[in-house]
């Protein structure tokens, strides 16, 4: 008996079954590839040997006119400071904001040499002494690093001789700001010395509180060992929310400097933890002009979507199970309907002398044709998809092979059962 005659009578059902199973396999493939490819993409963006995943946070106000207009609005400055405060004080365990900003700091009547000047050792020319219009004095732009207490502690920075910086006493509206100096400054200044600086166009007094140990370093701008021996280290206050009223220009610039930070995430945390923290901070502060520069823009959005999927992972799995169950039921109904339609033809062929092996080959050939068509349809669809995952593809092809083998065994069992209860002698 030819398989083509059996298949012709149930052609519509076979085509429908192929499309249903192709839809099922594609849905499984998409769920698996979405999960695995996103995690792999994020993992490639960070050093696997590091103890934490490091992200770089900044604002998206790259247009100078847009930035200037935004920071001129007091309400906008408060949004930025509240965004910073949320990440600094309310971030979940395993997610830590590390705020640090390297810049030139004009210091009046500077007592040090050229090695302390901003740009020295980088190939750039140093500016040397010049007249500062804000201070009305001769100043030198020195290397400075502004950072938060979280950053200071994270990189295990410490003062020499057991002295401790009074972080709780850091008040930018007070008489002076306690600062630390790199080890190379020990021959230039002493603890208690006062420095007059132009801090974002605001005349400011800074008091030397102590010195960093030799070769103190931190991770900064992709440099794992950014040494601070020649640096003026300026501590950030815990918060500047509500302080911009008196000095809006100063705090407007400072707020965005503090926002330029790294975010350290424990590797034990799910990849979406940092995105959920940022979304919560944005919702709380109404500031959403942020970006993660260490991660490409498309990956930021991609991972944000994946973080949302992970939050509702149980729902996604449940939906996929329901889709799979519905597809299996529909496929079973179509298969059962096709078998019943072929049943009389098979029995007639059996009574007319067709051998059991010929009938079995015909039935198994139909199954082989159906699942071959399913494989071709599935592979064609996956090639057209933007996401490609070889592991998910192999697993889905394994499912197809398993379904094919199971249906072949079922057809063989059905034929043996039907022949046993309908012997040729009954006709």
N, C-alpha and C positions, 0 to 999 in steps of 0.2 A: 504494500500500500504506500502511495506517495504522500509525503508530508505536505506537499503543496496543495493537495485537494482538501486536507483537513484545515490547513491554515487559511485557505481562501474562504471557507465558510464562516470563519471567525476573525476575519482581517480587521474589522473595526475595533473589536474588543482588544486585540493584540496591540494595535497602535495606541489606544487609550491607556492601556496598562503600561506601555513603554513610557509615555509622557508622564504618567503619575509617578512612576519609580524614578524617572529622571529628575523630576521636581524634588522628590524626597532626597535623593543623593546630592543634588545641588544645594539644598538647604543645609544639610549636614556639613557639606564641604565649606560653605560660607561661614557657618558658626565656628568651625574648627580653625579655619585659616585666619579669620578675623582675630581670634584670641591669640594664636601663636605668632602671627606675623607682627602684630603690634608690640608684643613683649620683646620679640627679637630685634625690632627696629630701635626700641628704646635702649635695650642692652648694648647695642652697638655704639650708642652715642656717649657711653661712659666707660671708664676704665674698669674692667671686671676685677682687677686686683685691689681696687680701692675699697676701704671699709664702708664708705658711703657713696651714694650717687650724688653728684654735684651739679646743680642747675644754676644758671646765671639769670638774675631777675633785673629788669630795667623797665623804663616807661616807653610808650610808643609815640610820644610827642616829639618826633624827630624833626619836624618842620620848625625852624626858629621862631617864626611869627606865631605859629600855633602854640608853641611852648610858652612864649612870652605872654601871650594873651591868657593862657590857662593859669599861670602862676600869679597873674595880677589880680585874680579873683580870690578873695579871702576864703570863700566857701570851698573853692577847689583845693586850696592848700590844706584845709581841714580834712578833706576827703583823702588826700595823700597821707597825711599823718595818721589818720585813723586806720587806713589800710596797713601802714607800717606797724602800728601798735597791735593790731589783731595778729599779724604774723609773728611779732616779737613776743607777745604775751599769751596768745590763745591758740597757737599752732598745736596740732595733736602730737602725742609722743612719737618720737622718731623723725619729726620734721622740724628743722631748726633754721631760722633766718640768720645769716652771717653777713651783716652789713659792714662794708669797708669801701673807702674811696681814696684813691691816690691823687694828689693835686699839688700844685705849687702854692706855698704859703708865704706871702710877703712879710718878712720880719725886719723891723727897724733896727738900725745900728747893729747889724749881725756881726758877731765876734768870730765866726768860723771861717773856714777856707772854701775854696771852689768845690771840693769833693762833696760838700753838703748841698750844693745848688741843684735845683730841679733841672733835670736833663743831663747832668754829669754822668758819664759812664754808659750812656745810651746811644752815643753817636750824634746826639743833638747838641747844638751850641748853647752854652749857658749865657744868661743875659747880663749877669754882673749887677753891681749896684745901680739903682736908678731912683729918681724922686717919685714918691708915691703921693698922688693928689689927695687921697683920703686922710693919710696920716700927716702929710706935710713934712715927711722925713725921708732920708735915704734908706732904702730897703733892699733886701736880697730875697729872691724867690727860692726858698729852700724846699727840699723834699719833705712832704708830710703825708701821713696816713691817718685818716679819720676812721674810727671803727667803734662798734658797739661792744658792750660787755660780753655778750654771747660770743662774738667773734674772738675776743681776747681770750676767753676761757676755752673755746673750742680748739684753738691752736696752741694751747698750753703756754701762752705768753705769761711772763711773770717779771716782777721787779727784782733788781739786785739787792743784796743785803737784807732781804726779808721785809723791805718796805712794801706797803700796799697802797695802790691808788684808791682814793675815796670816791668810788663810783656813785654812791648815793649823794655825794656832795657836788656832782657835776651839774652846774646851773649856768646856762649861757647868758642869763640876765643878771648874774651875780658880779662881784667885783673882779674875779679872775677865774680862769678855767685851769684846773690841775692837768698837767700834761706829762708825758714820759718822753725821754730822749733815748736814741740808740746808743749803744756802747761807745761808739767813736766820739760821742759828744762829751765824754767824761773829762777831757782835757780842755774843753771850751766853756762849759757851764757847770754850775753846782746846784745841788738841791736847794730850792728856795729862791733861785734867781727868777726875775720877772722878764717876760718877753712881750714886747708891744708888736701886735700883728694886725694886718688888714685881712680880716676873716669875712670873705664875701662882702666887701665894701663896708664892713662894720668894724670901727676901731675896737680892738679887744685886747685885754690883758691876759696872759697865760703864765702860770706859775709852774716851775719845774718841780715835779713831785718825786721823781726818781728816774732810774735808768734801766733799760732792758739789758739782759745778760748778753755776752758776746754771741754773735751768729744767730740771734733770734730771727725766726723766719715764719712765714705763713704761706698759704696757697692764695695766689692772686693773679688774675688775668692769665690763666693757663700755666702759670709758673708755680711749680710745687714748692720751690725754695726761694721765695721772694724775701730777701734779707732786709732787715730794718736797722742795721748798724748806723746808717747815716740819716735816719728819719726822725722827724718830729711827729710823735704819736698823739693825736688829739682824740680824747674819748667823746663819744656821743652821749647825750643825756638819755635817760630811760624813755622819755616821751617828750615831744614838743607840741602835742595837741593843745590848742588854746593859747599858744604863746605868740602866734603870728600877728596879733592885733597891734602890738607895740612896734614891731620891726617886720613889716610884711615882706619887704624885698629880701631881707636877710633870711628869714625863715622859709620864704618861698623857694629860694635856691637850696637851702639846707635840706628841706623836705625831699626834694628830688635826689640830692646827693645820698641821703640815707636810704632811699628806695633802691639805689644801685647796689645790689647785694647778691650773694650766693645763697642758695638754699641747699642744705645738706639733708639727705634722706637716708635713713638706715636701710640697708639692703634687705632686711627682713620685712620691710614695709611693702605693700603692693605698689605697683608702678603708678597707680592713679592717686596715691596719697597726696602728693604735692599739688596736683591739679584740684583736688577737692579742697585742700587748704586755701588755695588761691581763690577759688570760687566762693568759699565762705567769707574770706576777707573782702572780696569785691562786693558781695551782697551786704555785708555789715557796714562798709564804708561808702558804698555807691561809687567807688573808683574802679574802673575796668580798663584803663589805658595802660596795661602792663603786658610784658612779653617775656618769654624765656629764650634768651639768646643762644644758649648752649644747645638748644634743640631746634632744628629747622621748623619754620612756621607750619608747614603742613603736618609735621609730626606732632606739634603741640595740639593742633585741632584733632588729629587722629587719636592721640592718646587721651585727650579730653573726652572724646566720644567713648573710647574704650573704658575709661574710668566710670562713665555713666552706666555702661553695660555691666561692668563688674559690680556696681552698687545694686543692680537689679538682676544679678546673675541667676538667682533662683527662678525669677520670672521668665528669663530668656530660655532657660533649660526646660521649664514647664511648657512653654509655647512650642519649643522644638519637639518635645515628647508628644504633644497633642497633634502636631503636624505629621509626625512619623506614624502615630497610631491611625490617624485618618487615612494616610496614604496606604498603609498596610491593609486596612479594612477595604478600601476601594479596590486595591489590587486583588485582594482575595475574592471579592465579589465578581470582578471581571474574569478572574481565572476560573472560578466555579461555574460562571455562566458559559464560558467557552468550552469547558469540559463537558457540561451537559449537552451542549449543541453538537459536540463531536461524538458523544457517547453512542448514538444510534449507528453512525457511520462505522465506528470501530467494531461494534457488535455484528453488524452485517458482514463486514470484511472478515471477521473471525469465523462466522458461520459458513462463509463462502470458501474457506480454506486458507486464509492468510495465516502465516505462522506467528507465533507469539513474538519471536525475535523481530520480525518485520514490523509488526505493530508497535513494539517498544521503540525501535529505531525511529519510526515516523513521529511518535510522540516526543521523544527526546530531541529530535531535530527541530521541532517547533519551539521547544524551550530554548535550545541553543540559538535559534534565529532571534527570538524575542530578546534574550539577554545580550546578544551581540549588538542588536539595534540599540538597546539601552546603553551599552558601553560607548558606542559611537556617539549617541546623542549627548551623553554626560561629558565625554571628552571634548566634544565640540563646544558645549556651553562653557565649560571651565576655561577653554582657550580664549573665549570672548570676554571673560570676566577680567576686571583690572587687578584682582588679587590672585596670586599664584602661590600655592603651598604644596610642595611635593609630598610631604608627610600626610597631609590631609587627603591628597589625591590617591595615594597608595592605600590608605585606610578605606576610602570609599570604594575603590576598585576591589578591595578585599571583601567588602560587604556585598558587592554585586556578585562576586564569585560564590560567596556563601549562600546567597539567596538562590542563585542558579542551581547549585548542588542540592539544596534543600528541596527545590521544586522538582528536580529530576527524580530524586528519591521518592517524592510524593506521587509523581506520575507513574513510576514503576510499581509502587505499592498498589495504586488504584487499579492499574491494569491487571495485576495478579489477582486482586480481589474480585474484579469484575468477571474475569475469565473463569475463576473458580466457581462463582455462583451462576454463571451462564454458559455451561458446557455446550458443545456442538450438538449433543444428543437431544437437547431440549427443543430444537427446531424440527 
